[in-house]
């Protein structure tokens, strides 16, 4: 019943510069909703009630899928109201489920140095330097995987130490690079035969894919004694955690590219070093008999 309106909505999202992954998520969740509605005795879109939305959302045991479904319904029904197909956005006040916050894992300085040593020892050709540069960008700058893969050679200015990155939603911003990264990039450029196009290429001379980077992580994990699953967001949190030790949340927020300061709190969790130092001087750590 909703197929045509869903396609109109997704076209609207593309024109409105929704992120590609957001549009993919909207398509999946709204197709699920359409399948659900087709089994419900309603004759028109105006007959869909808040109760129907609630039944659809609560079908899934996963709290993250529930949240994705609510977000999709809010966006979709806003679009329907905008075009006059419904009078009220019945999804606007649907509450998001509360997700318990957890402290994400991060690499210690020793663990990250071990990975840097692993990749540095193998930096003898273009592929080796490519992998080393990527690990440094992920772990030192905290870049998102999509930002790293989308980098072009024109985005790198070694002389000024500036990197132009593309964030979610196609937003661009400059970022200062550490000198050590500039030195490695300069050596990496020496292996490349061009000065424009994708910064990171596969063996087939195409832009690097997330799958290839996953394989790079897996090879390193099999060789370095680190009891953690290596993935791009682990490096992002590593960068945020260690940066927060020597800066403040505002600087960390700028480097990670968060629009809202609340997002940074996830990456600048309770500093274990500061906590340990505090507990050593806590007046009740030692109790006299």
ABEGO torsion letter per residue (X at the ends): XAAAAAAAAAAAAAAAGBBAAAAAAAAAAAAAAAAAAAABBBABAAABBAAAAAAAAAABABAAAAAAAAAAAAAAAAAAAAAGABABBAAAABBBBBBBBBBBBBBBAAAAAAAAAAAAAABABAAAAAAAAAAAAAAAAGBBAAAAAABBAAABBAAAGBBBBBBBGGBBBBBBBBAAAAAAAAAAAAABABABEBABBBAAGBBBBAAAAAAAAAAAAAABBBBBBBBAAAAAAAAAAAAAAABBAAAAAAAAGBABAAAAAAABBBBAAAAAAAAAABAAABBBX
